[in-house]
């Protein structure tokens, strides 16, 4: 397990990172993966001064996974290791469900690979006659609706939450109560609004954690659509209290530090007392947020498409691809390895046939024999490959399987020929690795000639 280390003003902080592939089905022992993860996160959140971060990512193929961080002072390292190690118990129930970061580049790749358009719900933007107002609006309450919206729109959406354990300062409580008294003395203010602010101030005094939330999407158009949905839901909840209208604005490449580090922004720049009132959570509220899981309608949508090939357990073959793809090479000589996303297979098949017409042996994962372990066969064919042709699309860049294949090929010093299936720029760890290679455009009029030349040159390198 890799532990990232951060130097604070008063202490050294450490962080462990894991990715959980969450399934909609039961583990067979009465609990879903969601419930098992929530239980372990609740334990981690009780470590003194800990921050538990959870990023829930839905990609365009309707694959849903969690990226989890637990950050604590270095003096609690034993508790941190024990907490994350417990997540691996899920692995015994569902193979491949949990991955712990083993090196810095892996952790950085998981945390920094996010979309460009971002919204942070942690703000001090509300006031009446200059008196600040707290707001406890939680994106989590509309997360099912947002993810369903992303599913139907074919968009990527990530939701990230940080829950920071706190010992509430008496000064915070006094300041919050003073603000409520000022609000109560304001002429014409609604009593329901004052009562609600008083309730939030009392909640700060008994808080176990403070919460912040982020939404992340890939396109400005989808960001505008999400903003409109949030405005409608906010108005329905808070307009009856006389609360000021809300604005939800996504910003391009904003909030990079707290998002990429998984550290609560209050640790980077302390929030106001009124702001903290809106973020305060009791122990029960914290655990409810950590225990979120998809509703039945969303589960139905997620079940309609899977991220990677659905292999028959007996033969290890995706039969849906049989009519689309050519036969892979079955000999023992080094072959060209095709790395691709399964939903791109109709476009990738054209490239495979072109390479075969050149007289080149080509292998891709339709060639996995029955009874074999998928990862073992992939590793064996990469180890014996002449070179790798990477078929690049937005979906491929989001596939953890494609990223694993490219990283393993790079570690073996195999030549890589990137072929663009669409207009897209590699990001994260892939961008760093692929900048050394000249990408080919599969839509170019001279693509076949440039592909033949690039493959021949790479094979001789």
C-alpha positions in Angstrom: 0.0 0.0 0.0 1.4 3.4 -1.0 1.0 6.3 1.5 1.2 9.8 0.1 2.7 12.3 2.5 1.8 16.0 3.0 3.6 18.5 5.2 1.2 20.7 7.2 1.9 23.7 9.3 1.6 21.7 12.6 1.8 18.1 11.5 2.7 15.6 8.8 -0.3 14.0 7.0 -0.5 10.6 5.3 -3.0 9.3 2.8 -4.0 5.9 1.4 -6.0 5.6 -1.9 -8.2 2.8 -3.2 -10.5 2.2 -6.2 -13.6 0.0 -5.7 -15.5 -1.3 -8.7 -19.0 -1.4 -7.3 -21.5 -3.9 -8.5 -25.2 -3.6 -8.6 -25.7 -7.2 -7.4 -25.3 -8.8 -4.0 -22.1 -10.4 -2.8 -24.0 -13.6 -2.0 -23.8 -13.0 1.7 -26.7 -10.7 2.1 -24.8 -7.4 1.7 -24.0 -5.4 -1.4 -20.6 -4.1 -2.2 -22.0 -0.6 -1.5 -22.9 -1.6 2.1 -19.6 -3.2 2.8 -17.7 -0.2 1.6 -19.9 2.2 3.6 -19.2 0.2 6.7 -15.5 0.4 6.3 -15.6 4.1 5.5 -17.6 4.8 8.6 -14.9 3.2 10.7 -12.2 5.2 8.9 -14.1 8.4 9.5 -13.8 7.9 13.2 -10.0 8.1 13.2 -9.2 11.4 15.0 -8.7 14.3 12.5 -9.3 12.0 9.5 -10.7 13.1 6.2 -12.5 10.5 4.2 -12.9 11.3 0.5 -15.0 9.4 -1.9 -15.2 10.1 -5.7 -18.1 8.4 -7.5 -17.5 8.3 -11.3 -20.0 7.3 -13.9 -18.4 7.1 -17.4 -20.1 7.1 -20.8 -20.4 3.3 -20.8 -22.4 3.5 -17.6 -19.6 2.0 -15.5 -19.7 3.2 -11.9 -16.7 3.1 -9.5 -15.5 4.7 -6.3 -12.1 6.3 -5.7 -11.5 6.4 -2.0 -9.0 8.4 0.0 -8.4 8.4 3.8 -6.1 11.1 5.1 -4.9 11.3 8.7 -2.0 12.8 10.8 1.0 10.6 10.5 0.7 9.5 14.1 -2.4 7.5 13.2 -0.6 5.5 10.4 -1.4 2.2 12.1 -5.1 3.0 12.2 -5.0 4.2 8.5 -3.4 1.0 7.3 -5.8 -1.2 9.2 -8.8 0.7 7.9 -7.8 0.4 4.2 -6.7 -3.2 4.6 -10.2 -4.0 5.7 -11.5 -2.9 2.3 -9.6 -5.9 0.8 -12.0 -8.2 2.6 -14.5 -7.3 -0.2 -12.0 -8.9 -2.6 -12.7 -12.3 -1.1 -16.3 -11.9 -1.9 -15.9 -10.3 -5.4 -12.6 -10.8 -7.2 -11.2 -7.7 -8.8 -13.4 -5.4 -6.7 -10.7 -3.5 -4.8 -7.4 -2.0 -5.9 -5.1 -0.2 -3.4 -2.6 2.3 -4.8 0.9 0.7 -4.7 3.0 3.6 -6.1 2.8 7.4 -6.4 2.1 7.5 -10.1 -0.8 5.1 -9.7 -2.3 7.2 -6.9 -1.7 10.5 -8.9 -3.3 9.0 -12.0 -6.5 8.0 -10.0 -6.8 11.3 -8.3 -5.9 13.8 -11.0 -7.9 12.2 -13.9 -11.0 14.3 -13.7 -13.1 16.4 -16.2 -12.6 20.0 -16.9 -15.8 21.5 -15.6 -16.2 21.6 -11.8 -18.6 22.9 -9.2 -18.0 23.2 -5.5 -21.0 23.3 -3.1 -18.9 24.8 -0.3 -19.6 28.5 -0.5 -20.3 31.5 1.7 -22.4 33.1 -1.0 -25.7 33.7 0.8 -26.8 36.7 2.8 -29.7 38.9 3.8 -29.0 42.7 4.3 -25.3 41.9 4.7 -25.9 39.1 7.3 -24.4 35.8 6.1 -26.7 32.8 5.9 -25.7 29.1 6.3 -27.1 26.6 3.8 -27.1 22.8 4.3 -28.0 21.9 0.7 -26.4 18.5 -0.2 -25.7 17.3 -3.7 -26.0 13.8 -2.3 -29.8 14.3 -2.0 -30.2 14.6 -5.8 -27.3 12.4 -6.8 -29.5 9.6 -8.2 -31.2 12.1 -10.4 -27.9 13.6 -11.6 -26.5 10.2 -12.4 -29.7 9.1 -14.2 -29.5 12.4 -16.2 -25.9 11.6 -17.1 -26.8 8.0 -18.1 -29.6 9.1 -20.4 -27.4 11.9 -21.9 -24.5 9.5 -22.5 -22.2 11.8 -20.4 -19.5 11.4 -17.8 -20.2 12.7 -14.3 -18.1 12.5 -11.1 -19.3 13.4 -7.6 -16.7 13.8 -4.9 -17.3 14.2 -1.2 -14.9 15.0 1.6 -15.9 14.3 5.2 -13.5 15.9 7.7 -13.6 14.8 11.4 -13.7 17.9 13.6 -13.6 18.9 17.3 -15.9 21.9 17.3 -14.3 25.0 18.8 -16.5 26.9 21.4 -15.6 30.0 19.6 -17.3 28.7 16.4 -20.5 28.1 18.4 -20.5 31.5 20.0 -19.9 33.2 16.6 -22.7 31.2 15.0 -25.2 32.1 17.7 -24.2 35.8 17.5 -24.9 35.7 13.8 -28.4 34.3 14.4 -29.2 37.0 17.0 -28.2 39.7 14.4 -30.5 38.0 11.9 -33.4 37.8 14.3 -33.1 41.6 14.9 -33.4 42.3 11.2 -36.7 44.0 10.3 -39.1 42.0 8.2 -37.0 38.8 8.3 -39.1 35.6 8.1 -39.3 33.7 11.3 -39.0 30.3 9.5 -35.6 31.5 8.1 -34.4 32.6 11.5 -35.5 29.3 13.1 -33.7 27.3 10.4 -30.5 29.3 10.9 -30.7 28.7 14.6 -31.1 25.0 14.0 -28.0 24.9 11.8 -26.0 26.8 14.5 -27.1 24.3 17.1 -26.0 21.5 14.8 -22.5 22.9 14.5 -22.2 22.5 18.3 -22.7 18.8 18.1 -21.1 18.1 14.8 -18.7 15.2 14.2 -17.7 16.1 10.7 -17.8 18.9 8.1 -18.8 18.0 4.6 -17.9 19.4 1.2 -19.0 18.2 -2.2 -17.9 18.6 -5.8 -19.5 17.8 -9.2 -17.2 17.2 -12.3 -18.3 16.9 -15.9 -16.5 16.8 -19.3 -18.4 19.4 -21.3 -19.6 22.9 -20.9 -23.0 22.0 -22.4 -23.7 19.2 -19.9 -22.5 21.5 -17.1 -25.2 24.0 -18.0 -27.8 21.3 -18.0 -26.7 20.1 -14.5 -26.8 23.7 -13.3 -30.4 24.1 -14.4 -31.4 20.9 -12.6 -29.7 22.0 -9.4 -31.4 25.4 -9.5 -34.8 23.8 -9.8 -34.2 21.4 -6.9 -32.7 24.1 -4.7 -35.6 26.4 -5.3 -38.1 23.7 -4.4 -36.4 23.0 -1.1 -35.5 26.6 0.1 -37.7 29.1 -1.6 -40.5 28.5 1.0 -38.0 29.6 3.7 -37.5 32.9 2.0 -33.9 31.9 1.2 -32.2 33.9 -1.6 -32.1 32.3 -5.1 -29.0 30.2 -5.7 -26.6 30.1 -8.6 -24.7 27.0 -9.5 -21.7 27.8 -11.7 -19.3 25.2 -13.0 -15.8 26.6 -13.5 -13.2 25.2 -15.9 -10.2 23.4 -14.2 -11.1 24.9 -10.8 -10.6 23.4 -7.3 -7.7 21.3 -8.5 -5.9 21.1 -5.2 -8.7 19.8 -2.9 -10.0 17.5 -5.7 -6.6 16.0 -6.6 -5.4 15.6 -3.0 -8.7 14.5 -1.4 -8.1 17.0 1.4 -10.9 19.1 2.8 -10.5 22.7 1.6 -11.0 23.9 5.2 -7.5 22.6 5.8 -6.2 24.7 3.0 -8.1 27.9 3.8 -10.3 28.1 6.9 -14.0 28.7 6.2 -16.2 31.2 8.0 -18.2 30.0 11.0 -21.5 30.5 9.1 -20.1 28.5 6.3 -19.2 25.7 8.7 -22.8 25.7 10.0 -24.0 24.7 6.6 -21.3 22.0 6.3 -21.7 20.5 9.8 -22.8 16.8 10.0 -23.6 14.7 13.0 -22.1 11.2 13.2 -25.4 9.8 11.9 -25.5 12.3 9.0 -21.9 11.6 8.1 -22.6 7.8 8.0 -25.7 8.4 5.8 -23.6 10.3 3.3 -21.0 7.5 3.2 -23.8 4.9 2.8 -25.2 6.4 -0.4 -26.1 3.7 -3.0 -28.0 3.9 -6.3 -31.8 3.7 -6.3 -33.6 0.9 -8.2 -34.2 3.0 -11.4 -30.6 3.9 -11.6 -29.5 0.3 -11.1 -31.7 -0.7 -14.0 -30.0 1.8 -16.2 -26.5 0.8 -15.1 -27.3 -2.9 -15.8 -28.2 -2.2 -19.4 -24.6 -1.7 -20.4 -21.3 -3.0 -19.0 -17.9 -1.3 -19.1 -15.9 -4.2 -20.6 -16.7 -7.4 -22.5 -19.3 -9.6 -20.8 -17.5 -13.0 -21.1 -19.2 -16.3 -21.1 -17.9 -18.1 -18.0 -17.4 -21.3 -19.8 -15.5 -20.0 -22.9 -14.3 -16.5 -22.1 -15.6 -15.0 -25.3 -17.9 -12.0 -25.9 -20.4 -13.6 -28.4 -21.9 -10.1 -29.2 -18.7 -9.3 -31.1 -18.6 -12.5 -33.2 -20.3 -11.0 -36.2 -18.2 -7.8 -36.1 -14.6 -8.8 -35.5 -12.1 -10.8 -37.5 -10.4 -13.8 -36.1 -7.3 -13.1 -33.9 -3.9 -14.7 -34.5 -3.5 -18.0 -32.6 0.1 -18.9 -33.3 3.1 -18.6 -31.0 5.1 -16.0 -32.9 5.2 -12.4 -31.6 2.1 -10.5 -32.8 0.7 -7.0 -32.8 -1.4 -6.5 -29.6 -4.5 -4.4 -30.0 -5.5 -2.3 -26.9 -9.0 -0.9 -27.2 -12.4 -0.4 -25.5 -14.9 -3.1 -26.4 -17.7 -0.7 -27.4 -15.3 0.7 -30.1 -15.0 -2.8 -31.7 -16.8 -1.9 -34.9 -14.2 0.8 -35.6 -11.3 -1.2 -34.3 -12.2 -4.2 -36.5 -11.5 -2.2 -39.6 -8.0 -1.5 -38.3 -7.4 -5.1 -37.4 -8.5 -6.2 -40.9 -6.2 -3.6 -42.5 -3.2 -4.9 -40.5 -4.1 -8.5 -41.5 -4.2 -7.5 -45.1 -0.6 -6.3 -44.6 0.2 -9.9 -43.7 0.8 -9.0 -40.0 -0.3 -11.3 -37.1 -2.7 -9.5 -34.9 -4.0 -10.5 -31.5 -6.8 -8.9 -29.4 -8.9 -10.2 -26.5 -11.4 -12.2 -28.6 -8.6 -14.7 -28.6 -8.8 -15.7 -25.0 -9.5 -19.4 -24.7 -12.0 -21.0 -22.4 -11.1 -21.5 -18.7 -8.3 -19.0 -18.8 -7.7 -16.2 -16.4 -8.3 -13.0 -18.3 -5.5 -10.9 -16.7 -3.0 -13.8 -17.1 -3.7 -14.2 -20.8 -3.5 -10.4 -21.4 -0.1 -10.3 -19.6 1.2 -13.3 -21.6 0.3 -11.8 -24.9 1.7 -8.4 -24.1 5.0 -10.1 -22.9 5.2 -11.8 -26.3 4.0 -8.8 -28.5 6.0 -7.2 -31.3 4.3 -3.8 -30.6 1.0 -2.4 -29.3 -1.6 -0.5 -31.4 -3.6 1.6 -29.0 -7.0 2.6 -30.4 -7.8 5.9 -28.7 -11.3 7.2 -28.0 -12.9 9.0 -25.1 -14.2 5.7 -23.8 -10.9 4.0 -24.1 -9.2 6.7 -22.1 -11.7 6.1 -19.3 -11.2 2.3 -19.3 -9.0 1.0 -16.4 -8.2 -2.1 -18.6 -6.8 0.0 -21.4 -4.7 2.0 -19.0 -3.3 -1.1 -17.4 -2.4 -2.6 -20.8 -0.6 0.6 -21.9 1.3 1.0 -18.6 2.4 -2.7 -18.8 3.5 -2.3 -22.4 5.5 0.9 -21.4 7.1 -1.0 -18.6 8.2 -3.7 -21.1 9.5 -1.0 -23.4 7.2 -2.2 -26.2 6.7 0.2 -29.1 3.2 1.8 -29.0 1.4 3.1 -32.1 -1.6 5.3 -31.0 -4.4 5.5 -33.5 -7.1 8.1 -32.9 -10.6 7.0 -33.5 -12.0 10.5 -32.8 -10.8 13.9 -31.7 -9.5 13.4 -28.2 -6.4 14.3 -26.2 -4.9 11.7 -23.8 -4.8 12.9 -20.2 -3.4 11.8 -16.9 -0.7 9.2 -16.9 -1.4 8.2 -20.5 -0.7 11.6 -21.8 2.7 11.6 -20.2 3.5 8.2 -21.7 2.1 8.8 -25.2 3.7 12.2 -25.9 6.8 10.4 -27.2 4.8 8.7 -30.0 3.3 10.2 -33.2 -0.5 9.6 -33.2 -2.2 8.4 -36.4 -5.7 9.6 -37.4 -7.9 6.7 -38.5 -10.1 9.1 -40.5 -7.3 10.5 -42.6 -7.3 9.7 -46.4 -3.8 8.2 -46.2 -4.4 6.3 -43.0 -3.6 2.8 -44.4 -0.2 3.9 -45.8 0.8 5.7 -42.6 -0.3 2.8 -40.5 1.7 0.4 -42.6 4.8 2.6 -42.3 4.4 3.3 -38.5 3.9 -0.4 -37.7 6.9 -1.5 -39.9 9.2 1.1 -38.3 8.0 0.3 -34.7 8.5 -3.4 -35.3 12.1 -2.8 -36.4 12.9 -0.5 -33.5 
